[in-house]
């Protein structure tokens, strides 16, 4: 797949809306990165004002574009905004060349990067939702030109099934087929998750999210001490959800790496990936990774808001930690400025500063705070020494005294587990029974 993306996919003219605000500048720069990630070669970039609901651009602008295209048969124009189906078809007919808008470009990148079966089906479903309105309009145009626009359904002296009805039925059938395959894969995924919960009921589940190219895959590799996740500066390097695990003291932690977010991500794409994202975000902790090396503070806040808003749409209730990444690229003053900015705008979140390539210990200490609290009931023969020992290494919630003493407690220090308590009881010759409370 990597080799596919390294080969040039063609030359293009990139059309961007004329920037009127900082947000427009940000979106235009992001569009350039998308084109670069999809490996199109930009021959010329044009910035135009959008002022025509039918063609998006004015008649004089269309004439200029037609001149730029010239006699090239395989010309490609990439437009840095979302086109409606009608605008897309109108531009194709007017300019007589291939038109690719922002959403189609994102879908192309997703289709090239997906490796797992579920991700491929999710992308096919998103492509179907994107392409079907355009294909329907092309069919309508052909029917109207051929004089068969008002053809009838089969019947007495009828001209046959209306091609539009056939197209709509075929689209619904393909969509139902893809959704059925996704439902089956979702069921299998849920069963695997339940099995993990069953066999690792006292484990911690962490999900890594963030804007695309924030360093999520690098962090996954650093936490798990592997090279399981592909790392690249390209947008959407990770599409397939990865689950890896590592052990922190005696606590097993499962970590999930998810697809990165961008501004104005198509809703049909989010809907297609919703089931995967819902499961990924149903974790004990959400680590929201931030690229602190961004030169603009406004840009950092904007990308962070996009990520948080997307998470809120899917799962608004969970523990969240803001992870300021790539601090090795900052001076002390720059780091302090960014940390204070995030504390001011997001006071409810815990904030930790790391470099996924060099130093992640501050993050592991934060993760440790979310260790699942598990209570136990212990019954033991009366012993003040053993009772004092339990109070020292565990949090005692309730005690009952009688012929046998008992207490409900949870382990406070992770290095002192139940085995440690059992060995102490054996040393003191105290008979004990322990069970989950």
N, C-alpha and C positions, 0 to 999 in steps of 0.2 A: 504493500500500500504506500509505503514511503516513496518507492521508486516512481509510482504513478504520479505523485504530487511533484516530484522533482522535474518531470518533463514539462516543458512549456505547453500550455493548453490553447494558446492562440493569442493574437494581438487584439487590443480593444481600445475604444475611445471611452473614457470615464467621464460621465456627466454628473456633476454635483450641484445641488442647489446653492445659490449665492448666499453666503453666511451673513446673517444679520445680528446674531447673538453669539455668546461664548459657547452655548450649547450646540449651535449650528457648526461652529468650528470643530468641536469635539466629535460630532457625528460624521463630519466629512473626513476627519483624520481616521476614525474607526473604519469608514468605508474603504479608505486606501489600504488599510491593513487587511481587510477582508479580501480585497482583490489580490493583494500580494500572497495571502495564505492560500488562495485558490489557484495561484500560479499563472494567472493571466498577465501578459506583458502590456503595460499601459503605454500606448503610442502617443496619446495626447489627452490632456485633462481640460475639461471645459466647465466653467461655472456659469450657470444660467439662473435667471429669476423664473420661478414657477408662477405662471399667471393664466393658464388655459386649462379649464376642467376637462376638455375633450382630448387634447393632445399633450397636456402638461406644459408645453412650451408654445410661444407665440409663433405665428406664421413665418416671420422673418428669421427666427431662431431655427425653425425647421428647415428653411432653405439653406441656411449656413451649414447645418448638420449634413444635409443631403450633399452639399458640395464637398465637405470633408471626407465623406464616405467615398465619393467618386465612383469609379467603375469596379471597385473591389467586390467580388462575388461573395466571399465568406466574411464580410465585415461583422464585427460584434460591437454593440453599444451596451455598456453597463451603466444603469441609472442608479444613483445613490439614494433612492427613496423607494417606498412601496408604491407600486402602480396598481390601480384597480384593473380588473379583467378587461374592461372596456378600453381604458387608456392603453393597456398593453397591446391589444389587438390593433387599435388605431395607429399607434406608433409603428408597429411592424408593417402595416399596409402603406403608411405614408413614407417611411424611410427605406422600405424594402430590404431589411436586414434583420439579423437576430438581435432581439432586445432581451436583456437580463436585468431584472430589478434586484433590490437589496435582498428581499426574502428568498428569491430563487437562488441567488448566490450563496446564501447561508445554507439552503437545502443541498446545493451541490457539494459544499464542503462537508456537511454532515454525511452525505451518501458516500463520499470518498474515504472518510475516516472511520466509519462504523466497522467494527469487527465481529461483535457478537450478534447472534440471530435476532434477539429481541430488539436491539438498537436498529438493525436493518429493517425490521418490520415496522417499527415506530416511524422511521423516516419515510418508508413507502406510503404509510397512511398520511403523513403530513404532505408528501408530494401529491397524493391523490386529491387532498382537500385544496391544495394550491392550484393544481393543473385543471381540475374538472370544470370550473367556471370558464376558463380560457378555451378549453376544447369545445365546450358547449357553444360559446360565442362564435368560434370558427365554423362549427357545424351550422349554426343559424345563418351565418353569412353565405355559406355555400348553398343552403336550401333556398334562400331568398333570391340568389342569383339564378339558380336553376328553375325557378318558378314552382318549387315543390314545398313552399313554406307552410301551406295549409293542408298538407296531406292528411288523410283520415286514418283511423284505425281500421283493421280488417273487418269486413262486413259485406252486406249485399251491395254489389257494384262499387265497393270501396277501393281506394288505391293502395291499401295496405297499411301496415303499422307505421305510425309517425316516427321518423328516425330520432327525433328528440326524446320521445318516450322510451325508445330502445336504449338510447344513450344514458338517460337518467336511471333506468332499471339496471343497466350494466354497472354504472358507478356505485349505486347502492349495494349491489351484490358484492363488488370488490371490496367496498368499505366494510361490509358485514363480515366478509371472509377474513380480512386483516384484523378486525377487532376480535373475532373469535380466536385467532391464533395468539393474539396478545393476552386475551383472558386466560388461555391455557397456560401460557408462559408465566403470567402473573400468579396463577394458582401454584405452579411449581416453585416459584420464587418464595411465596408466602410459606409453603411447607418447609423449604430449606431454612427460612428464618425461624420458624417455630422449632425446628429441630435444634438449631443453634441455641435458642433460648432454653430449650429443654435440657440440653447437655451442658450448657454454660450459663445457668440461670443467675449466677452471681458475677457475671462479666459486665463490662461497661461497653456501650455502643456509641461510637463517635462518628460524626459525618463532617466532611470537609467541603465547604462551599465557597464561592467567591466569583468575582468577575473573571472572565477568560484571561489567561496568562498572568494570573496573580501569584502563581507558585504553588498551587494545590498539589500537583503530582510530585513535585520536589519534596513537599512536606510529608506526603504519604511515604515516600521512599525513606526519608530521614527517620520517621517514627518507627517504621517496621524494619529498618536497616536492610532494605532490599533495593533492587532496581526493577521492581515489578511494573512500575508505571513509566510510560514513555514521557520524557521531558523535552519540551521544545518551546521556543518563543512564538510559534505559530498560534493563531487563534483556533480554538476548539480542538486542541491536540487530544483531549480526553473526551470521548463520547460514551464509551461503555463503562457502566458502573463497576468499580472494582472494590472488592472487600478483602482486606488483609488483616492480620492480627499480630499483636506483640504482647509481651508480658512486662508489666511494671510492678516491681516487687513480686507479690503473689497474685496480682490482679491481671486477668486476661482482658485485653481491650481489642475490640473489633473496630476497624477504621474503614470508612467508605469514602471513596473519591468520586465526585459527580461531575457532570458536564458544567462548563462555565457559562455564566450569563453575559448578555450584552444588552445595551440600551435598545429598546424597541424590538425585543425578540418577538417573532410572530406568535399570536395567541394559539393558532392551530398547531404550532410546533410544541408549545408548552403543554397543550392538551394531549398531544400524542405521547409525550414523555411523562405525563402527569403521574401515572401509576408507579413508574420507577422513582420519580422524585419524591412522591409521597412516602414510599418505603424508606428511601435514603434519609429523608428528613425526620422520620419517626425515630430518632436516636435520642440517647440520654443527653448528649451535648452536640451543639452545632458550632463548629469552628469556622468563623467567617474570616477568610484570609484576605488581607489588604496589601496591595503592592505599594509600599511606602516610598519607593524610589521615584514615583511619579513627580514631575517637576511642579505641577500645579496643585495647590491644596483644594481648590474648587473641584478639580478633576477627581481627586481622592474621594471627596464627599459625594460627588455625583455617582461614581461607580459603586460606592458603598450603599447608597440609597437604592440603586437599581437592584442590587443583590437582596437587600432587606425586604424591599417591596415584593420581589418574586417569592421569597420564603414565606412572607405573610399570606400570600395568596394560597399557598399549599398547606402550611402548617404554622399557624400563628403562635402556638404554645409549645415552647421547649426552652431548655437552658442554652444560652448563647454566649460565646466568647469572641471578642474581636482580636484577631491575630495580626499584629503589625509585622509584616514580613519584609525581608531584604534590608534589614537595618545596617548590614555591613556596607551598604552603598551610601549611607548617610553620615553627616557629621553629627556631633552631640547636639548642637543647636537645632539642626533640622529635625532630628528625632524628637527632641523635647517639644518643638512646635507642633509636630503631627500628633504626638500623644496628647497634648493639651487640647488640641482641636477636637479630637475624638471624644475626650472626656467631657468637653463642653456640649457637644451635640448628642452624645449617646451616654448619659450619666448612668443609665440602668444596666449597661453592659460591663462585664469584666474585660479589661484590656491587658494584653501581654505582648511584649516585643521580642521578636526572634529573628534569626537568620536560618532559614530552612537548610541552607548549605553548610552552616558552621555551628550554630548554637540554638538548640531547641529545649535545653533544660528548663528554662522558665515556663514553657508550655506544659511539660510533663508534670511540673509541680502544681499547675492549675488543674490539670486533668485529675490528679490525685484527689483534689477536694471533692470531686463528684463520685468518689468511690461509693458503690451501693451499700446502704446500711442494712445489715441483716441481723436480726435478733435471734437469740437462742434461749431456750429454757434449760437450765442445768439444775439437777437435783443431786445433793451431796450429803454425806454424813457430816454432822456438825464439826466445823474446824474454823477457829478464828483466823489462823494463819492463812488458810486457803482463801477465806473470805476477803482478807486484806489484799491478797495477791490479785484476786479478780477485780477488786475496786481500783487497783493500780493500773492494770493493763486493759480494762474494759469499761464501757459506760453502763452502769447498772441502772435499769429502769424500774425494777420492782423486786422486792424480797419478801419471802414468806418463811417463818420460823416454826418448827414443830419437831416431831421425831426425826424428820429429814428436813434439812434446810434447802431452799430453792431460790433461784433468782432468774430474772429475765435480763439479758445483757446483750450488748453488741460490741464487737472488737473495735477498739479505738486506735490501736497501733498496728498497721498492716503486717509488720514483720513478726508479730506475735499472734499466730493463728490458733485454731482449736487444738492442733497437735501439741503446741507449746503448753496450753492449759492442761491437757491430759497428762503430759509428762510431769508437770508440777504436782498434780493430784497423786500420781503414782509414787513420786518421791516422798510426799507427805503421808502416803498410805491412806488416802481419802478415796472412798468409793463414790464414783460420779456416774450420772446418766445425762447425756446431752441430746437434745432434739431441737429442730427448728421451731421457733415460737409462732 
